[in-house]
Amino acid sequence: MQSLSRQLEVGVATLYSHVRGQDELRRLAADTVFDHWELPRAAPGMHWADWALAYARDARRMIERYPAVHGSRPLAGGQLRYVERVLSQLVAFGMSGSEALYTFHQVALLILGVGAQIETTRIEEASAGLDLWGLFQQVLSDHPTELPTLRGLDRAGIPDLDTAFDDLVWFTLSGIARQRGEVLPAQRG
């Protein structure tokens, strides 16, 4: 609240005259962000999995941009309307409501878990002035006579963070497709 009051150039007491506390402020911020965040457009003929991958990328960007809003509890207002929009789009692609909810849930877990870890890794990279491979090499240098298998690896085996996220989402979507009796082609992007 102190940080926000400084940004708005008002006193903390003024903020508390408008909201009851951090939880209400976080909920109001979440409502605003989720209500105004546009979902990816569904192009004519687009496959549901391509849209779901675009959604996952987009939702990850939202959480990276607004990290405090995704965890506001209880879920209400804007968050529920956002979930409704995602589910409605998946149903429009021909999924049943339960398939849409399952797909949303699986993708959301990846976004919240992997997406958050990617952001943490990027922060670590920035503070160290190294990329992920450089951080890896730095740790290995502390063990010069150990870990021969790790030392034998080269950078080509490690995709960049965005590619790794996309691959994991596509792998999950391929499993969902199999449950639906479909086979997805190789990831299209």
N, C-alpha and C positions, 0 to 999 in steps of 0.2 A: 504494500500500500504506500509505503514511503517513496519507493521508486516511481510509482505512478503519479503520486502527488507532485513530485519534482518535475516530471515530464509535463504534467498539465499546468504546472505553476499555481497550484492551489494547496491549501493545507490538508493534512491527513484528516482532520476533523470535518472538513468540507466533503471529502470523499465519503466518510462514514455517514454523513447526513443523506447521502444518496443510495448507498448500499450498506448491507449489514456486516459485510466482512469480505475476506478474500474468496471464500467459497461462492458467495453470490456474485462477486465481481468476475470470477472465473467462469461461472455459468452464463452470465450475460455476454462475456467475450466469446464463449463457445457458441452461443446462439447466433451471434452476429457473424462469426466466421463460417459456421456450417450453413446458415441460411443464404449466405452470399457466394459461397464457393460453387463455381460451375462445374458440373461433371463433364467428362469428355463427350464430345458429340459422337453419336452413332451414325456412321456413314451408311448409305444404302448398300446392302449386300454384305455388310461387315459381320464377321463371325463373333459370337458372344465372347470367345476367349481373347480375341484381339482387343475387344472393348474392355474386358476385365483387366488385361495387362495395362492398357492405357489408364484405366481407373487406379490400379495399384500404384503406378508411377506418380500419378497426380495426387493421390491421397498421401503418399510418402512426402511429396513436396509440401503439402499443407501442414503435415505434422512437423516437418523440419522448420517451416516458417513460423508456425504457431505452436511450439511444444507444450505450452501450458494448457491449451484448450482441450486436447483430446482426452485428458484424464479427469475432466470435471465430472463430479458425481452429485446427485444421481443423474443418469441420462435423462434428458428432457428436451423439450422444445426443438431447437435447431438441430441437435444431434439426431433426434428421432426422425425429424423431417428429412434430414440428409440420408439416413439409412433407408427411409421409405423411397426416396428418389433412386438410390442404387438398386434396391430390390425391384422396383417398378421397371427399370431399364432391363434388368436380367430377365424378368418375366416377359417383357416385350420381345426379347430374343427367343422366346419359346420355352423357357424354363418354368417348372412348376414353382409355386411359392416356397416349398421346402428345399428344392434344388437351389433356388436363388439365395435363400437364407444360408444354406450350407456353404455355397460359393463365397458369399460375402464374409462369412465367419472365417473361413480358411484364409482368404486373402487378407482380411483385417489382422489376423494373427501374424502373418508375415510382415505386414506394414508396421505393426506396433513393435514386434520383436526385432526383426532384421533391420527394418528402417531405422529404429532407434540406435541399434548397434553401429550401423553405417555412419550415422551422425556423430556418435562417440568416437569412432575411428578417425573420422575427418578432423575432429577437434584435436585428437592426439597427434595426427599427422601435422597439423598446422603448428601446434606448440613445439613439436620436435623439428620442424622444418624438413621433414622427410615424408615420403609416401609410404604406403603399407609395406612394400618390399624393403624399403630402407629401414623401417622400424624392425622388421623381421631380421634383417642382416645385423642390425645393431645388437639385438638380443643374442644372436648366434656368436657375435664377436666376444661375448662374455664367457663363452664355453668353447675355447679353441680346440680342445681335444675330445669333445663330446659330440653327440648328436650327428653321427655320420650320415644317416639317411636324410635328415633335414638339410645338411650341408650340400648334399648331392643334388638337390632340387634347383631348378632355375626359374627365373621370373615368368617364363612362358606358361607355367602351370597355374599362375594366379591371375584370374581375370580382374579387371578393374571393378570397383565396388558397384557401379551402376549395372554393368553387365551381369555380375554375380546375382544381384537382386532380381533382374529380369529373368535370368535362367531359373532361379528358384521359384518365382511366381509361375513361369510357364510349366515347369515340372509339376507343380501343384494343380494347375489348370488341366494338364494332360491327364492326371489321375481322376479329376472330376469328370472330364470328358469320357474316360473309360467307364466310369460308373453309369454314365448316361448312354452307353453303347456307341460312343463316337471314338474316333481316333483323330487326334490333332496332327496336322503336319508339323514339320520342324518349325521352330519359333520364327515368326515373320517380323516381329518388332512392333 
